[in-house]
Amino acid sequence: MAKKKDMALLIEGLRRIGSDFTALADELEDKPSVNDEVKPAISAETTKESISEEAPKQEPVQDVPTTKEAPAEPAAPVYEMSDVRKILADKSRKGYTDKVKAILEAHGVKKLSALPESEYAAVVKEAEALDG
């Protein structure tokens, strides 16, 4: 018997969520909501009883004052090893082979395959500075 009651509450909750999403979408479009006249199939008391039995009490949400934040700096690009390899190969073809090797050695490695991913962006930045 309890499973049927739980199932009925679950189904009703899902229906409410669906109608809430529809109402939100209508509000965002500045349309009158089609759900204004929808009446819940179960009473508020039944819902409160089931919630108090099953869910822990939560603190009320407090309004957080909004402040204007400075625009975020663009995120550093994420490089894959293949990207770094192409960039370094291009620099080598342009005559910077010794400098490319020096950049890798400055990062503590002799081969690109030994370079940690966390160093890819720094190596690329240094390699791109070779052109001036």
Residue frames as qw, qx, qy, qz and C-alpha x, y, z in Angstrom:
[[0.000, 0.885, 0.466, 0.000, 0.00, 0.00, 0.00],
 [0.309, -0.793, 0.096, 0.516, 2.82, 2.40, 0.84],
 [0.435, -0.104, 0.580, 0.680, 4.44, 1.76, -2.52],
 [0.208, 0.656, 0.626, 0.367, 1.28, 2.84, -4.35],
 [0.175, -0.941, -0.217, 0.193, 1.16, 6.04, -2.30],
 [0.435, -0.565, 0.347, 0.609, 4.83, 6.70, -2.97],
 [0.399, 0.206, 0.665, 0.596, 4.35, 6.03, -6.66],
 [0.087, 0.838, 0.513, 0.164, 1.36, 8.39, -6.78],
 [0.279, -0.884, 0.010, 0.374, 3.40, 11.11, -5.07],
 [0.474, -0.296, 0.519, 0.647, 6.27, 10.56, -7.47],
 [0.317, 0.483, 0.662, 0.477, 4.00, 10.76, -10.50],
 [0.048, -0.935, -0.350, 0.011, 2.35, 13.92, -9.20],
 [0.405, -0.724, 0.195, 0.523, 5.74, 15.46, -8.49],
 [0.447, -0.009, 0.608, 0.656, 6.88, 14.73, -12.02],
 [0.183, 0.723, 0.584, 0.320, 3.71, 16.30, -13.41],
 [0.213, -0.936, -0.149, 0.239, 4.30, 19.42, -11.30],
 [0.468, -0.466, 0.389, 0.642, 7.88, 19.66, -12.48],
 [0.371, 0.320, 0.657, 0.573, 6.70, 19.44, -16.06],
 [0.026, 0.874, 0.453, 0.173, 4.09, 22.13, -15.55],
 [0.377, -0.817, 0.038, 0.435, 6.65, 24.29, -13.74],
 [0.462, -0.179, 0.509, 0.704, 9.01, 24.02, -16.70],
 [0.221, 0.594, 0.621, 0.461, 6.20, 24.95, -19.06],
 [0.176, -0.936, -0.292, 0.090, 5.27, 27.93, -16.88],
 [0.462, -0.619, 0.234, 0.591, 8.90, 29.04, -16.77],
 [0.409, 0.126, 0.598, 0.677, 9.26, 28.78, -20.54],
 [0.071, 0.786, 0.544, 0.285, 6.04, 30.77, -20.98],
 [0.318, -0.889, -0.116, 0.308, 7.28, 33.41, -18.56],
 [0.483, -0.369, 0.394, 0.690, 10.56, 33.69, -20.41],
 [0.241, 0.326, 0.635, 0.658, 8.61, 34.22, -23.63],
 [0.162, 0.128, 0.223, -0.953, 6.33, 36.75, -21.86],
 [0.444, -0.236, -0.669, -0.547, 3.31, 34.61, -22.59],
 [0.637, -0.372, 0.286, -0.612, 0.49, 34.01, -20.15],
 [0.098, -0.270, 0.953, -0.095, 1.02, 30.64, -18.56],
 [0.633, -0.111, -0.579, -0.502, -1.23, 27.76, -19.56],
 [0.534, -0.147, -0.783, 0.283, -0.70, 26.30, -16.07],
 [0.131, -0.290, 0.302, -0.899, -2.28, 29.15, -14.11],
 [0.712, -0.201, 0.018, -0.672, -5.48, 27.18, -13.63],
 [0.683, 0.093, -0.724, 0.021, -3.95, 23.76, -12.99],
 [0.628, -0.593, 0.244, -0.442, -4.98, 22.39, -9.60],
 [0.035, 0.431, -0.893, 0.125, -2.83, 19.85, -7.79],
 [0.700, -0.122, -0.621, -0.331, -4.20, 16.32, -7.72],
 [0.635, -0.334, -0.608, 0.340, -3.10, 15.84, -4.11],
 [0.281, -0.934, -0.179, -0.127, -3.58, 18.21, -1.23],
 [0.203, 0.758, -0.428, 0.448, -0.83, 20.38, 0.22],
 [0.635, -0.556, 0.417, -0.337, -1.21, 18.63, 3.57],
 [0.987, 0.060, 0.142, 0.040, -0.50, 15.23, 2.03],
 [0.640, 0.622, -0.218, 0.395, 2.59, 16.62, 0.34],
 [0.140, -0.759, 0.427, -0.471, 3.83, 18.23, 3.55],
 [0.840, -0.374, 0.331, -0.214, 3.34, 15.01, 5.48],
 [0.953, 0.228, 0.054, 0.192, 5.25, 12.94, 2.95],
 [0.418, 0.727, -0.288, 0.463, 8.05, 15.47, 2.76],
 [0.370, -0.713, 0.420, -0.422, 8.41, 15.71, 6.53],
 [0.935, -0.214, 0.268, -0.091, 8.61, 11.92, 6.79],
 [0.907, 0.275, 0.135, 0.290, 11.17, 11.38, 4.03],
 [0.513, 0.633, -0.079, 0.575, 13.29, 14.47, 3.45],
 [0.507, -0.351, -0.354, 0.703, 15.60, 16.21, 5.89],
 [0.024, 0.941, 0.274, -0.196, 14.81, 19.81, 6.67],
 [0.595, 0.326, 0.128, 0.723, 16.68, 22.36, 4.63],
 [0.208, -0.506, -0.191, 0.815, 17.70, 25.85, 5.51],
 [0.410, 0.837, 0.332, -0.146, 15.82, 28.58, 3.63],
 [0.630, 0.323, 0.209, 0.675, 17.70, 30.05, 0.71],
 [0.196, -0.762, -0.151, 0.599, 19.00, 33.51, 1.41],
 [0.502, 0.850, 0.112, 0.118, 19.19, 36.22, -1.21],
 [0.671, -0.262, 0.147, 0.678, 22.75, 36.92, -2.15],
 [0.173, 0.876, 0.012, -0.451, 23.41, 40.49, -3.23],
 [0.789, 0.423, 0.253, 0.366, 24.64, 40.67, -6.77],
 [0.238, -0.779, 0.215, 0.540, 27.71, 42.67, -7.58],
 [0.655, 0.733, -0.155, -0.094, 29.15, 43.64, -10.90],
 [0.795, -0.336, 0.369, 0.345, 32.14, 41.49, -11.55],
 [0.060, 0.677, -0.503, -0.534, 35.00, 42.36, -13.80],
 [0.851, 0.383, -0.215, -0.289, 34.85, 40.48, -17.08],
 [0.868, -0.302, 0.370, 0.137, 36.60, 37.18, -16.75],
 [0.005, 0.653, -0.628, -0.424, 39.94, 36.83, -18.44],
 [0.835, 0.302, -0.324, -0.326, 39.83, 34.46, -21.37],
 [0.875, -0.340, 0.344, 0.012, 40.89, 30.99, -20.34],
 [0.103, -0.597, 0.708, 0.362, 44.27, 29.79, -21.49],
 [0.769, 0.296, -0.383, -0.416, 43.95, 27.51, -24.48],
 [0.788, -0.287, 0.538, -0.087, 44.19, 23.81, -23.81],
 [0.412, 0.605, -0.613, -0.298, 46.74, 22.02, -25.94],
 [0.987, -0.031, 0.149, -0.054, 47.03, 18.36, -26.81],
 [0.608, -0.430, 0.491, 0.451, 50.42, 16.77, -27.41],
 [0.590, 0.421, 0.535, 0.434, 49.71, 16.68, -31.15],
 [0.122, 0.971, 0.170, 0.116, 49.13, 20.47, -31.12],
 [0.405, -0.824, 0.323, 0.231, 52.38, 21.12, -29.29],
 [0.702, -0.086, 0.568, 0.421, 54.24, 18.72, -31.59],
 [0.486, 0.693, 0.409, 0.342, 52.96, 20.57, -34.70],
 [0.056, -0.998, 0.019, -0.032, 53.91, 23.97, -33.31],
 [0.528, -0.662, 0.450, 0.283, 57.40, 22.85, -32.27],
 [0.702, 0.172, 0.556, 0.410, 57.96, 21.07, -35.60],
 [0.344, 0.871, 0.259, 0.236, 56.98, 24.25, -37.43],
 [0.241, -0.940, 0.230, 0.081, 59.47, 26.25, -35.35],
 [0.686, -0.332, 0.543, 0.353, 62.19, 23.68, -36.08],
 [0.620, 0.499, 0.477, 0.372, 61.52, 23.93, -39.82],
 [0.139, 0.970, 0.087, 0.178, 61.90, 27.70, -39.53],
 [0.536, 0.529, -0.403, 0.519, 65.42, 27.24, -38.11],
 [0.367, -0.656, 0.337, -0.566, 64.73, 27.37, -34.38],
 [0.857, -0.066, -0.511, -0.010, 65.69, 23.75, -33.63],
 [0.462, 0.138, -0.578, 0.658, 68.28, 24.65, -31.03],
 [0.237, -0.249, 0.268, -0.900, 65.90, 27.08, -29.32],
 [0.795, -0.213, -0.290, -0.489, 63.09, 24.48, -29.31],
 [0.762, -0.029, -0.583, 0.280, 65.45, 22.01, -27.61],
 [0.201, 0.201, -0.462, 0.840, 66.42, 24.72, -25.11],
 [0.529, -0.304, 0.004, -0.792, 62.74, 25.38, -24.30],
 [0.873, -0.180, -0.413, -0.185, 62.14, 21.68, -23.62],
 [0.634, 0.065, -0.547, 0.543, 65.28, 21.44, -21.47],
 [0.082, -0.324, 0.291, -0.896, 64.19, 24.54, -19.54],
 [0.736, -0.266, -0.023, -0.622, 61.07, 22.57, -18.63],
 [0.511, -0.442, 0.703, -0.221, 63.17, 19.65, -17.44],
 [0.866, 0.207, 0.451, -0.068, 62.76, 17.25, -20.36],
 [0.247, -0.388, 0.637, 0.619, 64.75, 16.20, -23.40],
 [0.006, 0.218, 0.834, 0.508, 61.79, 14.88, -25.43],
 [0.415, -0.201, -0.114, -0.880, 58.32, 16.26, -25.95],
 [0.700, -0.240, -0.626, -0.246, 56.84, 12.90, -24.96],
 [0.522, -0.202, -0.630, 0.539, 58.29, 13.38, -21.45],
 [0.048, -0.217, 0.114, -0.968, 56.74, 16.84, -21.03],
 [0.075, 0.404, 0.808, -0.422, 53.82, 16.93, -18.54],
 [0.110, 0.665, 0.624, 0.395, 50.51, 18.16, -19.95],
 [0.260, -0.868, -0.298, 0.300, 50.52, 20.99, -17.42],
 [0.370, -0.530, 0.279, 0.710, 53.53, 22.47, -19.25],
 [0.488, 0.435, 0.617, 0.437, 52.07, 22.39, -22.78],
 [0.114, 0.943, 0.300, 0.083, 50.66, 25.93, -22.72],
 [0.348, -0.842, 0.228, 0.343, 53.89, 27.42, -21.35],
 [0.566, -0.151, 0.606, 0.538, 56.01, 25.64, -23.97],
 [0.389, 0.644, 0.556, 0.352, 53.71, 26.82, -26.77],
 [0.067, -0.985, -0.127, 0.101, 53.83, 30.38, -25.46],
 [0.438, -0.660, 0.415, 0.448, 57.63, 30.32, -25.39],
 [0.549, 0.120, 0.666, 0.490, 57.82, 28.73, -28.84],
 [0.288, 0.811, 0.461, 0.216, 55.47, 31.29, -30.37],
 [0.205, -0.938, 0.064, 0.273, 57.65, 34.07, -28.95],
 [0.654, -0.210, 0.464, 0.560, 60.55, 32.80, -31.08],
 [0.432, 0.585, 0.483, 0.488, 59.11, 34.50, -34.19],
 [0.230, 0.092, -0.093, 0.964, 59.25, 37.81, -32.43]]
